[in-house]
Structure formats: C-alpha cells, structure tokens
Amino acid sequence: MVGNVVAFMFNVLNHAPWGGLIVLPVVEGRMYYIIAVVAGAVTTALMVNALKKPISERVEEKQETSNDELDLTFE
C-alpha cells in the first residue's frame, strides 16, 4: 500500500500488467518507481518485525504445548 501511494503521488506509470523491477524499461518515472518499491519493502519489513513475537516467547509456548508424549513400542 505504501509503495502504491508513493508511486501515485509522483505520477509513476507502469505500462506492463505486472510489477517488480523487471518492468523498469516500460515504466515512466523510474526513479520514483524504485523509491516506491523500497518504501513498500521497508514498511513491510518494519511491520513484520513489530508484529511478530520474539523467538524466546515462541520457544516457551512451543515447550508448554508440547508436553504430550507419545510412546511407541514395536514388537
């Protein structure tokens, strides 16, 4: 969403029906297109890191829920 808004604000036109950096030859406003891609990627990375649980909490939850043991015997 952030990348789209940045591109819209700077009138970037993408003449290809897909995205990514492979379409740079057909993009009008290449510099702002790259800035929009970077802004979207940074925003996504920040939100993922802000919303995910720390590893220590995930390990503790996994240990708490994995108390069930299954004993298999083969004869």
MARLODREN-558902 format. One line per field, with one value per atom (N, C-alpha, C): residue number from 1; residue in one letter; x, y, z. Coordinates in nm, 3 decimals, m for minus. Layout:
N
num <- c(NUM  ...)
residu <- c(A  ...)
x <- c(X  ...)
y <- c(Y  ...)
z <- c(Z  ...)
This chain:
75
num <- c(1  1  1  2  2  2  3  3  3  4  4  4  5  5  5  6  6  6  7  7  7  8  8  8  9  9  9  10  10  10  11  11  11  12  12  12  13  13  13  14  14  14  15  15  15  16  16  16  17  17  17  18  18  18  19  19  19  20  20  20  21  21  21  22  22  22  23  23  23  24  24  24  25  25  25  26  26  26  27  27  27  28  28  28  29  29  29  30  30  30  31  31  31  32  32  32  33  33  33  34  34  34  35  35  35  36  36  36  37  37  37  38  38  38  39  39  39  40  40  40  41  41  41  42  42  42  43  43  43  44  44  44  45  45  45  46  46  46  47  47  47  48  48  48  49  49  49  50  50  50  51  51  51  52  52  52  53  53  53  54  54  54  55  55  55  56  56  56  57  57  57  58  58  58  59  59  59  60  60  60  61  61  61  62  62  62  63  63  63  64  64  64  65  65  65  66  66  66  67  67  67  68  68  68  69  69  69  70  70  70  71  71  71  72  72  72  73  73  73  74  74  74  75  75  75)
residu <- c(M  M  M  V  V  V  G  G  G  N  N  N  V  V  V  V  V  V  A  A  A  F  F  F  M  M  M  F  F  F  N  N  N  V  V  V  L  L  L  N  N  N  H  H  H  A  A  A  P  P  P  W  W  W  G  G  G  G  G  G  L  L  L  I  I  I  V  V  V  L  L  L  P  P  P  V  V  V  V  V  V  E  E  E  G  G  G  R  R  R  M  M  M  Y  Y  Y  Y  Y  Y  I  I  I  I  I  I  A  A  A  V  V  V  V  V  V  A  A  A  G  G  G  A  A  A  V  V  V  T  T  T  T  T  T  A  A  A  L  L  L  M  M  M  V  V  V  N  N  N  A  A  A  L  L  L  K  K  K  K  K  K  P  P  P  I  I  I  S  S  S  E  E  E  R  R  R  V  V  V  E  E  E  E  E  E  K  K  K  Q  Q  Q  E  E  E  T  T  T  S  S  S  N  N  N  D  D  D  E  E  E  L  L  L  D  D  D  L  L  L  T  T  T  F  F  F  E  E  E)
x <- c(0.083  0.000  0.088  0.191  0.278  0.347  0.395  0.459  0.363  0.239  0.139  0.110  0.100  0.071  0.187  0.310  0.427  0.430  0.409  0.408  0.296  0.180  0.067  0.096  0.159  0.191  0.286  0.374  0.473  0.438  0.314  0.264  0.346  0.380  0.453  0.356  0.394  0.312  0.386  0.319  0.374  0.290  0.351  0.277  0.271  0.330  0.326  0.220  0.151  0.045  0.097  0.222  0.277  0.375  0.439  0.526  0.665  0.735  0.872  0.970  1.097  1.199  1.220  1.167  1.184  1.111  1.016  0.939  0.999  1.115  1.174  1.184  1.211  1.218  1.088  0.974  0.847  0.780  0.854  0.799  0.834  0.737  0.762  0.777  0.888  0.917  0.995  1.102  1.178  1.233  1.286  1.346  1.241  1.125  1.019  0.960  0.965  0.921  1.011  1.142  1.237  1.220  1.199  1.176  1.049  0.945  0.820  0.839  0.915  0.941  1.018  1.119  1.198  1.112  1.029  0.942  0.845  0.789  0.698  0.769  0.889  0.965  1.007  1.051  1.093  0.972  0.860  0.739  0.696  0.700  0.664  0.759  0.889  0.987  0.967  0.940  0.919  0.793  0.686  0.560  0.573  0.642  0.660  0.740  0.847  0.929  0.857  0.772  0.698  0.588  0.528  0.412  0.446  0.562  0.592  0.642  0.621  0.665  0.815  0.883  1.025  1.044  1.158  1.185  1.172  1.216  1.208  1.064  0.971  0.831  0.775  0.816  0.767  0.820  0.945  1.004  0.934  0.906  0.837  0.698  0.625  0.491  0.498  0.596  0.609  0.640  0.723  0.756  0.634  0.554  0.434  0.331  0.319  0.217  0.264  0.392  0.443  0.472  0.395  0.414  0.356  0.273  0.215  0.322  0.338  0.437  0.363  0.418  0.360  0.464  0.429  0.520  0.480  0.574  0.551  0.638  0.578  0.656  0.636  0.746  0.742  0.788  0.711  0.747  0.780)
y <- c(m0.119  0.000  0.126  0.123  0.241  0.265  0.158  0.171  0.225  0.180  0.229  0.377  0.418  0.559  0.647  0.604  0.682  0.693  0.582  0.585  0.674  0.668  0.751  0.899  0.933  1.073  1.134  1.052  1.103  1.068  1.030  1.004  0.900  0.792  0.684  0.604  0.574  0.493  0.364  0.252  0.121  0.066  0.052  0.007  m0.145  m0.216  m0.362  m0.408  m0.519  m0.565  m0.645  m0.629  m0.695  m0.598  m0.639  m0.548  m0.604  m0.543  m0.584  m0.498  m0.523  m0.442  m0.483  m0.596  m0.640  m0.549  m0.472  m0.386  m0.245  m0.222  m0.087  m0.030  m0.110  m0.050  0.015  m0.025  0.030  0.120  0.162  0.246  0.392  0.478  0.622  0.671  0.735  0.779  0.671  0.624  0.509  0.534  0.654  0.682  0.674  0.731  0.726  0.585  0.509  0.369  0.291  0.309  0.241  0.287  0.417  0.470  0.410  0.395  0.336  0.189  0.115  m0.026  m0.036  0.047  0.046  0.087  0.189  0.234  0.123  0.054  m0.056  m0.171  m0.205  m0.314  m0.280  m0.158  m0.117  m0.115  m0.065  m0.063  m0.205  m0.295  m0.435  m0.497  m0.475  m0.530  m0.476  m0.348  m0.289  m0.344  m0.358  m0.409  m0.555  m0.636  m0.776  m0.788  m0.711  m0.717  m0.660  m0.562  m0.504  m0.597  m0.674  m0.756  m0.900  m0.949  m1.088  m1.101  m1.218  m1.244  m1.271  m1.232  m1.267  m1.419  m1.466  m1.610  m1.675  m1.608  m1.668  m1.696  m1.608  m1.631  m1.748  m1.759  m1.869  m2.003  m2.006  m2.130  m2.173  m2.076  m2.108  m2.162  m2.102  m2.150  m2.290  m2.315  m2.447  m2.552  m2.518  m2.612  m2.638  m2.535  m2.552  m2.641  m2.627  m2.704  m2.842  m2.868  m2.998  m3.091  m3.082  m3.171  m3.310  m3.324  m3.454  m3.543  m3.658  m3.751  m3.872  m3.924  m4.038  m4.150  m4.257  m4.371  m4.476  m4.508  m4.611  m4.731  m4.845  m4.967  m5.058  m5.110  m5.203  m5.339  m5.439  m5.574  m5.664)
z <- c(0.000  0.000  0.000  0.081  0.088  m0.046  m0.107  m0.237  m0.342  m0.339  m0.434  m0.414  m0.291  m0.262  m0.307  m0.278  m0.320  m0.473  m0.542  m0.688  m0.742  m0.680  m0.723  m0.703  m0.590  m0.560  m0.663  m0.719  m0.814  m0.959  m0.985  m1.120  m1.196  m1.131  m1.196  m1.281  m1.404  m1.493  m1.526  m1.504  m1.537  m1.652  m1.769  m1.887  m1.898  m1.805  m1.806  m1.706  m1.734  m1.644  m1.525  m1.490  m1.372  m1.307  m1.199  m1.127  m1.108  m1.017  m0.990  m1.069  m1.047  m1.113  m1.259  m1.300  m1.437  m1.536  m1.490  m1.580  m1.592  m1.537  m1.543  m1.685  m1.789  m1.922  m1.970  m1.917  m1.963  m1.859  m1.759  m1.652  m1.680  m1.664  m1.669  m1.526  m1.497  m1.361  m1.288  m1.350  m1.296  m1.157  m1.133  m1.002  m0.892  m0.916  m0.816  m0.803  m0.910  m0.904  m0.809  m0.824  m0.735  m0.591  m0.572  m0.437  m0.378  m0.458  m0.410  m0.372  m0.452  m0.420  m0.289  m0.271  m0.148  m0.028  m0.045  0.065  0.106  0.009  0.040  0.109  0.063  0.124  0.267  0.289  0.424  0.517  0.471  0.554  0.591  0.494  0.521  0.622  0.606  0.699  0.840  0.852  0.985  1.051  0.974  1.031  1.072  0.992  1.028  1.156  1.167  1.288  1.409  1.390  1.502  1.552  1.463  1.500  1.537  1.500  1.532  1.675  1.732  1.869  1.869  1.977  1.988  1.993  1.951  1.944  2.081  2.188  2.321  2.362  2.328  2.360  2.279  2.152  2.069  2.118  2.164  2.213  2.342  2.431  2.555  2.528  2.434  2.400  2.342  2.260  2.200  2.306  2.403  2.509  2.598  2.622  2.704  2.636  2.506  2.435  2.394  2.401  2.357  2.474  2.582  2.695  2.671  2.573  2.543  2.480  2.539  2.485  2.427  2.325  2.258  2.263  2.332  2.342  2.240  2.155  2.055  2.087  2.086  2.107  1.987  1.940  1.827  1.874  1.848  1.892  1.777)
